[in-house]
Amino acid sequence: MTTAGLELAAPPGFRGTFRTDLDARAVYSEAAGIERIVPAAIAVPVDADDVVTLVKWAADTRVPLTARGAGSSMANGAVGHGVIVDLYRLDAFGKIDPDTRRVVVGPSVARNRVEREALKEALIFPVDPSSGAFATIGGMAATNAAGARTVKYGAMRRWVTGLDCVFANGARAWVRRGEAPPDDIGAVGRFLYDVGPKLRTLDIARLRHDGVRKESSGYGLAAWLESGDLVDVLIGSEGTLAIIVGVELQLAPLPGGTAGLLAGFPDLEGAAAAAVKLAERGASAVELLDRTFLEIAASAGDPLPIALPGGLEAVLIVEVEGGTELEAVSRLRELAGWCEAGGATFVEEARDPHEETRLWQLRHAASPILNRLAPRVQSMQFIEDGCVPPERFAEYVRGVRRALDDARVRGVIFGHAGDGHAHVNPLIDMQEPNWRARIDQLITDVTVLVASLGGTLAGEHGDGRLRAALADTVWSQEARDAFAATKQAFDPLGVLNPGVVVAPVGTRPFTDIKYDPQLPALPPAARRALDEIVQTKGWGKFRLDLLERQK
């Protein structure tokens, strides 16, 4: 569906902001991913009823809607050709129930705000992406987000007990675990009674990647078949089945104590094997920094937070929890012993919060350096979410290294080793005449690699537009047909984020790459606002306010 040249008027009865001027559209044309798509309009609803008005209008006019929170998603699912729906104003925060440990929040509430409020009740919200300062709860539910502590606590699906949804015809309803789904709503009824019986005839293994610990690709049909809870289909659906206007979260008790360690390994296989054992023995986080990461972090000339010996192929950063600080430290010694037995040649323990913070500073050391390489060299996240069975993680990292070498591209590799999940930042020299061909080669090679190892392309960031176009490599025809049938049942007119999760045949992973110097320049104020967001990590800021300040 295209809206090129489409002139739109504000929907009747819509009370929020609706803009079609180029400045406003341009400042929403880019998100954290690499794609640029200039939309036809921007809508900022004032509340959930305003979202209902907008969706009903979209159903009548067949104009597509792309809902978004902070726009920090990597997979190009927060940009689109129709109307970008910025849910910024839906930021209500309910009262935490200390007995059930639940709370209802608006979709634009940031993850770290939930954590701060939870701590007041001696609770935590355990899903903790590194973007937690600005990642919205709605966006996290929409992508089945995860983070460093998924190895113990699981991804977003485990911690969402209900979703307040606006479906494709404008009907609004809560969908909760353990409660009967609202099957009087057409979208829900079509899925349950037309699609559901056919899904139950399929081998559930065809609807997931067995052995993979994290998955935010496709729809959660396997999870639904196991639980019977419709909410499992809606979590991770990236705004393609409904727009989320409220989320009920389950919180967890605050651990009595934590401790951490850093272990350096001279070989990747040893680090990967140790990561699997650490996850099995209850570590709450097991992060890997590959040699490529360490080289980039050291290249700036600034001293690293921790002095590391030479010759390391990989470093693990490990966290453990206990009922008390003493118990956490005791368990830490046990895990340190496993690292040493697994071949670690360097182990440093962190027994207090200050030392733990220093360990995690190393994890975040490369990002500022990568930003300083621009504009000549751009860190492009387009193969950044592969997840394989943990026992094949070392094969995956070595395969990515080979793919980077074959494409003659430097890259940084790090990630959640306990889950077999790696993030990869290829560093693309924009002055090379064939930079686009290198990107195409790299994404093809890594996609084939993931498939050969039985993995998923999206461990925690979602398919977006980027990976939806690659689904035929990693999903069977049965699975793709099931995803398409699910999309058709929920959104027969195709107005909810079309091209995401389920892509038309022949779709390319990306078209206009926002770093491409050959693209038409965006209006100056919009360009400055977008650059400020990247430079300051200001994803949680309201873009229209940023735009006005730049004029």
C-alpha positions, -999 to +999 in steps of 0.1 A: +000+000+000+014+034-010+004+069+000+028+087-023+014+121-031-016+115-008-031+146+008-048+139+040-072+159+062-075+154+099-100+126+108-134+140+119-136+141+156-099+136+162-088+158+191-051+153+189-024+168+167-026+159+130+001+174+107+009+169+070+036+196+066+070+183+054+089+193+085+066+172+108+066+143+084+104+144+079+111+143+117+092+110+118+108+096+087+136+080+106+139+058+136+168+039+151+168+015+122+185+022+089+155+029+067+140+063+058+103+065+048+087+099+047+051+093+059+019+111+046+010+125+080+016+125+117-011+119+143-006+124+180-037+112+199-045+127+233-059+094+247-071+059+239-105+072+226-086+093+201-068+062+189-103+046+184-113+076+163-081+074+142-084+036+136-121+039+125-111+066+101-082+045+087-106+016+082-130+038+062-103+055+041-078+025+039-050+047+050-023+026+068-013+034+104+021+028+120+020+031+158+052+040+176+066+048+210+101+063+212+111+052+177+141+034+191+134+001+174+161-013+151+141-033+126+124-004+107+090-012+121+084+023+134+085+040+100+058+037+073+042+053+043+008+062+058+002+079+091+027+077+120+007+074+152+029+088+180+015+075+213+036+099+233+007+113+253-007+079+264+015+079+296-009+071+324+006+052+354-017+032+376-013+023+412+010-007+419-009-035+437+016-049+461-005-081+467-008-092+430+024-073+421+007-058+391+004-024+375-014-009+345+005+017+324+000+036+292+020+024+262+044+054+262+056+049+298+094+043+297+107+010+311+130+026+337+100+046+351+083+013+358+114+001+376+117+033+397+081+030+409+084-007+414+115-003+437+094+019+460+074-013+467+105-036+470+097-049+435+114-049+401+104-050+365+129-077+353+128-071+315+157-047+311+169-037+276+199-014+275+175+012+261+154+011+292+158+049+298+136+055+268+122+022+255+084+024+260+063-004+276+040-004+245+069-008+222+085-035+244+052-055+244+049-050+206+083-065+199+085-090+228+115-072+240+141-088+263+175-077+276+205-088+296+185-106+323+164-127+300+186-156+308+169-158+342+136-139+338+125-145+302+113-119+277+084-095+277+057-122+270+062-137+304+056-104+322+026-090+304-007-101+319-031-080+298-033-056+268-058-029+262-062-031+224-077-011+196-084-035+168-085-028+130-121-018+129-118+006+159-132-018+185-115-016+218-111-043+244-088-057+271-073-091+264-060-108+297-044-140+307-068-165+322-099-147+309-121-154+280-111-135+249-135-108+235-147-131+207-176-108+198-150-085+182-147-096+145-109-097+145-107-119+175-136-142+164-121-147+129-087-157+145-102-180+171-128-198+149-114-196+114-077-197+118-073-214+152-086-248+143-062-250+113-033-240+136-041-268+160-035-293+132+001-281+126+032-295+143+039-268+169+077-271+161+070-256+127+058-224+144+090-218+164+127-224+163+133-253+188+163-248+210+163-210+206+158-193+239+146-159+226+122-152+197+106-120+185+101-131+149+067-140+133+037-142+155+035-160+189+013-188+176+033-215+193+030-197+226-008-193+221-012-230+213+005-239+245-011-213+268-045-207+252-041-170+260-048-147+231-025-121+247+004-143+235-004-137+199-007-099+204+026-096+222+054-093+196+029-085+168+045-050+162+013-031+158+001-053+129-028-069+146-040-042+170-027-009+185-018-012+222-032+016+244-026+000+278-005-027+293-009-047+325+025-058+339+036-084+364+064-073+387+089-095+405+103-094+441+135-073+446+165-096+450+182-095+483+216-090+468+236-091+435+272-096+426+291-097+393+322-110+376+342-105+344+359-135+329+383-133+299+388-163+276+416-169+250+391-188+228+355-182+217+344-218+222+355-217+258+335-185+265+304-198+247+305-231+266+310-213+299+281-190+291+258-220+287+269-235+320+265-202+338+229-198+324+221-233+336+234-226+370+212-196+376+231-165+365+208-136+361+229-121+332+256-135+309+269-110+284+296-116+258+320-090+244+337-104+213+373-095+204+359-071+178+341-052+206+373-050+227+393-037+198+369-009+190+366+000+227+403+002+231+409+021+199+398+054+213+429+057+234+409+063+266+415+038+294+389+011+297+369+009+329+387-024+335+423-031+324+423-063+304+452-085+294+460-091+258+451-121+237+415-124+248+390-137+222+360-129+243+349-115+277+319-126+297+302-102+321+281-122+346+256-112+372+242-134+400+214-128+425+209-141+460+185-138+489+211-117+506+243-100+496+263-127+513+244-154+494+250-136+461+288-134+468+288-170+477+272-180+445+295-156+426+325-177+438+309-208+425+303-192+391+339-178+390+351-214+396+331-226+366+347-199+344+382-208+355+374-245+350+361-236+315+394-219+305+391-183+317+426-168+320+413-136+337+386-133+363+377-102+382+349-102+408+325-073+417+311-077+452+295-044+457+273-020+436+302+003+427+323-026+413+293-040+395+287-006+378+323-006+366+319-040+350+288-028+331+306+004+320+328-018+299+297-033+282+287+003+271+322+016+262+319+011+225+288+031+217+302+066+221+332+056+200+311+043+172+291+075+171+323+095+167+332+076+135+303+093+116+297+106+090+323+088+070+318+055+088+283+045+100+274+019+125+245+002+107+223-022+126+208-046+100+221-080+111+219-071+148+195-096+163+204-132+154+197-158+181+207-194+178+206-224+202+232-216+229+254-246+221+259-232+186+266-196+197+304-199+190+297-212+155+274-182+149+299-156+161+327-171+140+304-173+110+295-136+114+332-128+116+337-146+083+308-128+067+322-095+078+356-104+064+341-116+031+323-083+027+354-064+037+336-047+065+347-041+101+321-049+128+315-050+165+299-082+181+285-084+215+254-097+231+235-121+254+257-152+253+236-171+279+208-170+254+229-176+223+220-141+211+244-116+194+241-080+184+263-070+155+272-034+144+287-035+109+308-003+103+302+009+068+325+033+050+301+056+032+330+068+009+334+034-006+316+033-040+303-002-035+291+002+001+255-008-008+266-040-024+286-049+007+255-045+028+235-067+005+261-094+006+264-092+044+227-095+051+224-124+027+253-143+042+243-138+078+206-148+071+218-180+055+241-186+085+213-181+110+191-206+091+218-232+089+222-231+127+185-234+134+183-199+147+160-169+144+168-135+128+150-116+156+159-125+192+144-094+208+140-065+184+112-078+161+110-084+124+100-050+114+102-043+077+138-054+077+134-091+086+099-096+073+114-096+038+138-124+048+112-147+064+113-173+036+149-182+046+142-189+083+105-199+084+088-228+066+060-222+041+036-237+067+047-210+093+045-182+068+010-192+057+000-193+094+014-158+099-004-145+068-037-161+079-034-145+113-027-111+098-057-115+075-080-124+103-071-095+125-066-069+098-084-078+066-080-043+051-043-042+058-043-008+076-022-018+106+015-014+099+014-032+066+047-048+054+058-056+090+060-092+102+042-103+070+057-088+038+045-090+002+064-114-020+094-097-035+098-071-008+134-060-002+147-057+034+153-020+029+151+006+002+162+041+012+190+039+037+190+070+058+228+074+057+228+074+019+243+107+007+224+103-026+190+107-008+173+140-010+181+162+020+155+165+047+144+200+058+171+216+079+151+218+112+140+182+109+176+171+101+189+189+132+162+174+154+170+139+142+207+144+147+201+156+182+181+125+190+210+102+179+238+123+195+220+126+229+201+093+228+170+115+231+146+089+218+121+096+246+117+132+237+087+145+218+097+150+183+074+179+174+089+198+204+124+191+192+114+203+158+101+236+170+132+242+190+154+237+159+135+263+138 
